[in-house]
């Protein structure tokens, strides 16, 4: 417990914040983000789909009853991101989603 909160709760909320920021960034998609999606071969609208899915993850992670679903969807998104980045030989960029996937696993195991 930290400040009266279980580690599970704190990690879930941190993950929710991460996915919320990701959702906003993917929805707004500044030029370099759109260029990345094009370079990876995704359709023009795919960044918006990613943003919506990340927003759903953030919402699911907030409530204890839906956290398992949020972690499952968040893990799937991170696996897809890692696969995309590795396929395009962007190994350094794959470190962040790999780290997030590890935090999701730690959070799930701490439940």
N, C-alpha and C positions, 0 to 999 in steps of 0.2 A: 504494500500500500504506500502510495506517495500522496501526501496532502489529503488523505482520506479516500483516495480513488485507487481502485485496483489497476495493476499494470495493464490488464486486458482492456479496461475502459480507456486509459490514456493512449495506448497504442492505436486503438480503434479510432479515437478522435483525431489523432495525428494523421492517420491514414485518410480519414474523411477530409481533412484539410488539404492534404496532398492531392487527392482526387478532385476536390472542388477547384483548386488552382489549375489543375490540368484541364478540367472541363472548360473553364473560362478561357484558357489559352488556346485550346483546340477549337472552341466555338468562334472566338474572335479571329483566330488564325492570322497573325501578322504575316507579311510576305514570305519570310523565311520558312514559316511553318507550312504554308501552302506549297512552297517549292519543294520541301522535303517530301510531302505526300505525293506530289507529281513524280519526283525522282524515284520514289519507291513503287510507282506504278498504280497507285490508288486513284479512283475517280475523284472529280472535283469536290463532291459533296462528302467525301469520307471523313474529313476532319470534323464536320458537324456531327456525324454519327458517333465518332469517337468521343466528342464533347458530351453528347447526350448520355452515352453509356457511362462515362466517368462521373457525371452528375448523379446518375442513378446509384452508382457505387457509393458516392459520398453520402447520399440520403440513407441508403441501407445501413451504412456503418454507424450512423448516429444512434439508432435505436437498438437495444440489446436483442430484441426478438428477431430482427432481420440481419444481424451482423454476419451470420454464417453465409447468407446469400450474397451479401456485399463482398465478403472476402472471396467467395468463389468467383463472382463476376470480375472482381478486381484482379485476382490471380490470372484469370483467362485473358484479360486485357494486357497484363504485363507479359504473359507468355507470348501473345501475338506480337507485342512490341519487340521483345527480345528476338523472336524468330525473324521479324522484318529486318531488324538492325544487323543481325548476324548474316542473313542472306545477302545484304548489301555491303558486307565487310566493314560495318561501322562499329567495331568492337568496343571502342572507348565509350560511345554513346549507349551501348547496351549495359553499361555498369549501373546506371540509375534504375532502370526497370528491374534489373537483377536484384539490386539492393531492396527495392520496394517489395519484390516477390518474397525475399527472405524475411522482411518485417511482417508481411502477411502471414507467412508460415509460423513465425514466432508468436504472433498474436493468436493465431488459431490454436496453437499448442498450449498457450497460457490460459485458455478459457476453462 
